[in-house]
Amino acid sequence: MAQRTDGGEAQNLHGWQRKRFQLFWRKKCQAGRPRIPLDLQRLIRTMAGENPSWGQERISNELLVKLGLRVSPRTIRKYLPEPPGAPGDNRRRDQRWSTFLKNHAAAIIACDFFVIASASFRILYVLVVMEHASRRIIHLNVTAHPTAAWTLQQLREAIPSDHTYRFILHDHDAIFSTQLDASVAHMGLEVIKTPVRSPQANSFCERLIGTIRRECLDWMIPVSEEHLRKTLRSWLPHYNRGRPHSSLRHLLSRSAPRSPRGAPNARGIVSTEQFEWSRTPY
């Protein structure tokens, strides 16, 4: 009985030792390299997301040369976000639409129509033309019967002969006919049409239209076409010179003279219950 007990204890002892050695060897021989820190993983994904044309080699060089972080390209490849439908490292190398708009903002103008009903339920069409870089409205007009000829005339009035613009952005509305686009091209502008049913492609203009409705048109009921035109043109200086823009880091689209010292003064904005503030010199 004692021999059996001694043998069982020895067997158990050998079994424990084998398990201990397995745990030791597993820890000693872990496959692959240890994972890089989480903050570095997030940095790699951020760099790849904000720079679609960068590959693993470029990100590795950026980390090494500018941040002093040595990470091999093969390690970076493990943490790159994989675009849908693009297996492996076949990442998109083209420029995103938002990047194009940002890079060419100073050379882009955009235009669009929106409608508003008068007091007698007559449908009026408003055309707005804006600069992308400054968010400034360069032209605005109203009509009850929009046509390609009328729209072309408005663009001629909006765009000076010595302009520095390169692109004009608009949608696929039938008003923007082929003849209109050809005439605009003769003015030195390349026409870019947004995709069908994609208002976000002309997001600056869509946001401008929303601002016009919220800050001006929602506070009044136009009686006639002329009434609407006068109201919008009276509100226009406030938008261009007196309203901070969040997309411009809360700056004005066009610098307005102001006194650094003086008493705060409020001025009512036409057709609204809002006020515009400035300083009155002492």
C-alpha positions as CSV (number, residue, x, y, z in Angstrom):
1,M,0.0,0.0,0.0
2,A,2.9,2.3,0.8
3,Q,4.6,1.4,-2.4
4,R,1.5,2.3,-4.4
5,T,1.2,5.6,-2.5
6,D,4.9,6.4,-3.2
7,G,4.4,5.5,-6.9
8,G,1.3,7.6,-7.2
9,E,3.1,10.6,-5.6
10,A,6.0,10.2,-8.0
11,Q,3.7,10.0,-10.9
12,N,1.9,13.1,-9.8
13,L,5.1,14.9,-9.3
14,H,6.3,14.1,-12.8
15,G,2.9,15.2,-14.2
16,W,3.2,18.6,-12.4
17,Q,6.7,19.0,-13.7
18,R,5.6,18.4,-17.3
19,K,2.8,20.9,-17.0
20,R,5.1,23.5,-15.5
21,F,7.6,22.9,-18.3
22,Q,4.8,23.2,-20.9
23,L,3.7,26.6,-19.5
24,F,7.4,27.7,-19.3
25,W,8.1,26.7,-22.9
26,R,4.9,28.2,-24.2
27,K,5.8,31.5,-22.6
28,K,9.4,31.3,-23.8
29,C,8.5,30.4,-27.4
30,Q,5.6,32.7,-28.1
31,A,5.1,33.0,-31.9
32,G,5.6,36.4,-33.6
33,R,6.6,39.8,-32.2
34,P,4.8,41.4,-29.3
35,R,2.0,43.8,-30.3
36,I,2.9,47.5,-30.5
37,P,1.3,49.9,-27.9
38,L,-2.4,50.8,-28.5
39,D,-1.7,54.5,-28.9
40,L,0.8,53.7,-31.7
41,Q,-1.8,51.4,-33.3
42,R,-4.3,54.3,-33.2
43,L,-1.8,56.7,-34.7
44,I,-1.1,54.3,-37.6
45,R,-4.8,54.0,-38.4
46,T,-5.2,57.8,-38.1
47,M,-2.3,58.5,-40.5
48,A,-3.7,55.9,-43.0
49,G,-7.2,57.3,-42.8
50,E,-6.2,60.9,-43.2
51,N,-3.8,60.1,-46.1
52,P,-5.3,57.6,-48.4
53,S,-2.4,57.6,-50.8
54,W,0.1,56.6,-48.2
55,G,1.2,53.0,-48.0
56,Q,3.1,51.1,-45.3
57,E,6.5,52.3,-46.4
58,R,5.5,55.9,-46.3
59,I,3.9,55.6,-42.9
60,S,7.0,53.8,-41.6
61,N,9.2,56.6,-42.9
62,E,7.0,59.3,-41.4
63,L,7.1,57.7,-38.0
64,L,10.9,57.2,-38.1
65,V,12.0,60.6,-39.5
66,K,9.4,62.9,-37.9
67,L,8.4,61.2,-34.7
68,G,11.4,59.0,-33.9
69,L,9.4,55.8,-33.8
70,R,10.9,52.8,-35.5
71,V,8.2,50.5,-36.8
72,S,8.8,48.1,-39.7
73,P,6.5,48.4,-42.8
74,R,5.4,44.7,-42.2
75,T,4.3,45.6,-38.7
76,I,2.4,48.7,-40.0
77,R,0.6,46.5,-42.6
78,K,-1.0,44.5,-39.8
79,Y,-2.7,47.6,-38.4
80,L,-3.8,49.3,-41.6
81,P,-7.6,49.6,-42.0
82,E,-8.7,47.4,-44.8
83,P,-11.1,49.2,-47.2
84,P,-14.3,47.3,-48.1
85,G,-13.8,45.3,-51.2
86,A,-10.0,45.8,-51.2
87,P,-8.2,42.7,-50.0
88,G,-4.8,42.9,-48.5
89,D,-2.8,46.1,-49.2
90,N,-4.8,47.2,-52.3
91,R,-5.8,50.5,-50.6
92,R,-7.3,53.3,-52.6
93,R,-4.7,55.7,-54.0
94,D,-7.1,58.3,-55.5
95,Q,-7.9,61.6,-54.0
96,R,-11.1,61.7,-51.9
97,W,-13.8,64.2,-52.9
98,S,-13.5,66.1,-49.6
99,T,-9.7,66.4,-50.1
100,F,-10.2,67.8,-53.6
101,L,-12.6,70.4,-52.3
102,K,-10.2,71.4,-49.6
103,N,-7.2,71.6,-51.8
104,H,-8.9,73.6,-54.5
105,A,-11.2,75.7,-52.3
106,A,-9.7,79.0,-53.5
107,A,-10.5,78.1,-57.1
108,I,-14.0,76.7,-56.7
109,I,-17.4,78.4,-56.8
110,A,-20.7,76.6,-56.4
111,C,-24.2,77.4,-57.3
112,D,-27.6,75.9,-56.6
113,F,-31.4,76.6,-56.6
114,F,-33.9,76.3,-53.8
115,V,-37.6,77.2,-53.7
116,I,-39.8,79.1,-51.3
117,A,-43.5,79.7,-51.4
118,S,-45.0,83.2,-51.3
119,A,-48.0,84.3,-49.2
120,S,-50.2,83.4,-52.2
121,F,-48.4,80.0,-52.5
122,R,-46.6,81.1,-55.7
123,I,-43.4,79.1,-56.0
124,L,-40.3,81.3,-56.3
125,Y,-36.8,80.1,-57.1
126,V,-33.7,81.4,-55.5
127,L,-30.2,81.0,-57.1
128,V,-27.2,81.4,-54.9
129,V,-23.5,81.5,-56.0
130,M,-20.8,81.2,-53.4
131,E,-17.0,81.0,-53.0
132,H,-15.8,77.8,-51.4
133,A,-12.7,79.3,-49.7
134,S,-14.3,82.4,-48.1
135,R,-17.9,81.0,-47.9
136,R,-18.9,84.4,-49.3
137,I,-22.1,84.8,-51.4
138,I,-21.0,86.4,-54.6
139,H,-24.5,86.5,-56.2
140,L,-28.1,85.9,-55.3
141,N,-31.3,86.5,-57.3
142,V,-34.9,85.4,-57.4
143,T,-37.2,84.4,-60.3
144,A,-40.6,82.7,-60.7
145,H,-39.5,81.2,-64.1
146,P,-36.0,79.8,-64.1
147,T,-34.5,79.0,-67.4
148,A,-31.0,78.2,-68.7
149,A,-30.8,81.7,-70.3
150,W,-31.7,83.4,-67.1
151,T,-29.2,81.3,-65.1
152,L,-26.4,82.0,-67.6
153,Q,-27.0,85.7,-67.3
154,Q,-26.8,85.4,-63.5
155,L,-23.5,83.6,-63.7
156,R,-22.2,86.3,-66.1
157,E,-23.1,88.9,-63.5
158,A,-21.6,86.9,-60.7
159,I,-18.2,86.0,-62.3
160,P,-16.0,89.0,-63.2
161,S,-13.9,88.9,-66.4
162,D,-10.6,88.9,-64.4
163,H,-11.7,86.1,-62.0
164,T,-9.2,83.6,-60.7
165,Y,-11.7,80.7,-60.3
166,R,-11.1,77.4,-62.1
167,F,-14.1,75.2,-61.3
168,I,-17.8,75.7,-60.9
169,L,-19.9,73.1,-59.1
170,H,-23.6,72.4,-59.7
171,D,-26.0,69.5,-59.8
172,H,-27.8,67.7,-62.7
173,D,-30.8,70.0,-62.8
174,A,-32.2,70.4,-66.3
175,I,-31.7,74.2,-66.0
176,F,-27.9,73.6,-66.2
177,S,-28.1,72.6,-69.9
178,T,-25.3,71.5,-72.1
179,Q,-25.4,74.9,-73.8
180,L,-25.1,76.7,-70.5
181,D,-22.1,74.6,-69.5
182,A,-20.5,75.3,-72.8
183,S,-21.0,79.1,-72.3
184,V,-19.5,78.8,-68.8
185,A,-16.5,76.9,-70.2
186,H,-15.9,79.9,-72.5
187,M,-15.7,82.0,-69.4
188,G,-12.6,80.0,-68.3
189,L,-14.3,77.7,-65.9
190,E,-14.4,73.9,-65.8
191,V,-17.9,72.6,-64.9
192,I,-18.1,69.8,-62.3
193,K,-21.5,68.1,-62.0
194,T,-22.2,66.4,-58.7
195,P,-23.5,62.8,-58.8
196,V,-27.2,62.3,-59.1
197,R,-29.1,62.5,-55.8
198,S,-25.9,63.3,-53.9
199,P,-26.5,66.7,-52.2
200,Q,-23.6,66.0,-49.9
201,A,-21.3,66.4,-52.9
202,N,-22.2,70.1,-52.9
203,S,-22.4,70.3,-49.1
204,F,-21.1,73.9,-48.8
205,C,-23.9,75.2,-50.9
206,E,-26.5,73.0,-49.2
207,R,-25.4,74.2,-45.8
208,L,-25.6,77.8,-47.1
209,I,-29.2,77.3,-48.2
210,G,-30.0,75.9,-44.8
211,T,-28.5,79.0,-43.1
212,I,-30.5,81.3,-45.4
213,R,-33.7,79.5,-44.4
214,R,-33.0,79.4,-40.7
215,E,-31.6,82.9,-40.2
216,C,-33.7,84.8,-42.8
217,L,-36.6,83.2,-44.6
218,D,-38.0,81.4,-41.5
219,W,-38.7,84.8,-40.0
220,M,-40.8,86.2,-42.9
221,I,-43.4,85.4,-45.5
222,P,-42.6,86.8,-48.9
223,V,-45.4,88.7,-50.4
224,S,-44.0,88.9,-53.9
225,E,-40.9,88.1,-56.0
226,E,-39.6,91.7,-55.5
227,H,-40.2,91.5,-51.7
228,L,-38.2,88.3,-51.4
229,R,-35.4,89.7,-53.6
230,K,-35.1,92.9,-51.5
231,T,-35.2,90.9,-48.2
232,L,-32.4,88.5,-49.3
233,R,-30.2,91.3,-50.6
234,S,-30.7,93.3,-47.4
235,W,-29.7,90.2,-45.4
236,L,-26.7,89.5,-47.7
237,P,-24.2,92.1,-46.1
238,H,-24.8,90.5,-42.7
239,Y,-23.9,87.0,-44.0
240,N,-20.8,88.2,-45.9
241,R,-19.4,90.7,-43.3
242,G,-21.1,90.3,-40.0
243,R,-21.6,86.6,-39.4
244,P,-18.8,84.3,-38.0
245,H,-18.5,81.0,-39.8
246,S,-17.7,77.8,-38.0
247,S,-16.0,76.3,-41.0
248,L,-13.6,79.3,-41.0
249,R,-12.8,78.8,-37.3
250,H,-15.5,81.3,-36.3
251,L,-14.0,84.1,-38.4
252,L,-15.8,86.4,-40.8
253,S,-15.9,85.6,-44.5
254,R,-14.7,89.1,-45.3
255,S,-12.8,91.3,-42.8
256,A,-14.9,94.2,-41.5
257,P,-13.5,97.3,-39.9
258,R,-13.9,97.4,-36.2
259,S,-12.6,99.4,-33.3
260,P,-10.5,97.4,-30.8
261,R,-11.9,99.5,-27.9
262,G,-15.4,100.9,-27.5
263,A,-18.9,100.3,-26.2
264,P,-20.7,97.1,-27.4
265,N,-23.5,98.1,-29.8
266,A,-26.3,95.9,-31.2
267,R,-27.8,96.4,-34.7
268,G,-30.9,94.6,-35.8
269,I,-30.7,92.2,-38.8
270,V,-33.3,92.8,-41.4
271,S,-36.4,90.5,-41.3
272,T,-35.3,88.7,-38.2
273,E,-35.3,89.0,-34.5
274,Q,-31.6,88.7,-34.3
275,F,-28.9,91.3,-33.6
276,E,-25.4,91.8,-34.9
277,W,-22.8,93.1,-32.4
278,S,-19.9,95.5,-32.9
279,R,-18.0,98.1,-30.9
280,T,-18.8,101.8,-31.1
281,P,-15.6,104.0,-30.6
282,Y,-15.7,106.2,-27.5
